[in-house]
């Protein structure tokens, strides 16, 4: 399984209130959430993002409240993968549960810049920065997590079984 796209870059401690502000939580519709994704930190994000693009951030991405709306909004916006130095644990699990691929890699998080073209191989955990002709070794997903992501989330995975 792979992802490939242009990078949208953010810093450390991007919390769920910035990913999808509380004032937009009156819906759980993925399309509506996507329209407000990152609006308080990057008002042009939803205009710039294209299907398959990749989000890169620093430490503690997805901190704050435990709402599933945050990874849902990111996935519905077209982002195919989030790379960060570290993720808040609840965000990490919520992402897997809804089928949003995420990968931790300190080196990639620090080196990849906005607008770089990046490819991620989830089977090996390798991240390729095609713009800089560099690669990084991220944490590969265990098989069971790959199956959940391929099924587009935990509920779909359970239904398929």
C-alpha positions, 0 to 999 in steps of 0.5 A: 500500500502506498501514498503519493502527493504534495506536502502540506506542512505544519509545526508542533502541537497541532491540536484537534481544535485547530484541525477541526474547530469545535464550532463546526462539530454540529455535524459528523458528515465527512464532507462538511468536516473536510470543508472546515479542516485546518481553517484556523491555522491555514484558511487556504488549506481546503482550496489547495489540498488535492486528493492524495496529498500528504500532511507533514507535522512536528511533535505531538500532532493531534493533541487536545480533545479525543474527538474522531472528527479531526482524523475524519476531516483530514481524510475527507479533505483528500489527505492520503497520509499524515507524517509526524515526529510523534502523534498524540496517542488518542489521535493515533488510534482514532486515525487507524480506526477510521482508516487514515494512514499515519506514520511516525518518522522524526527525520522525515518530519524535520526534513520534508518541506511544504510543497515537496512531493513525497511517496510513502510505502506503508508495507516497509515504512519507507518515505521517499522525498521525490523533490529532494531525492532522499528517503527516510525510514519510518515505522511500518504498520503491523499487518493487522493495522494495514488490514484495518486501513485497507478496509477504510477503518475498523468498522469496515474491517469488522464487517468484512470479517 
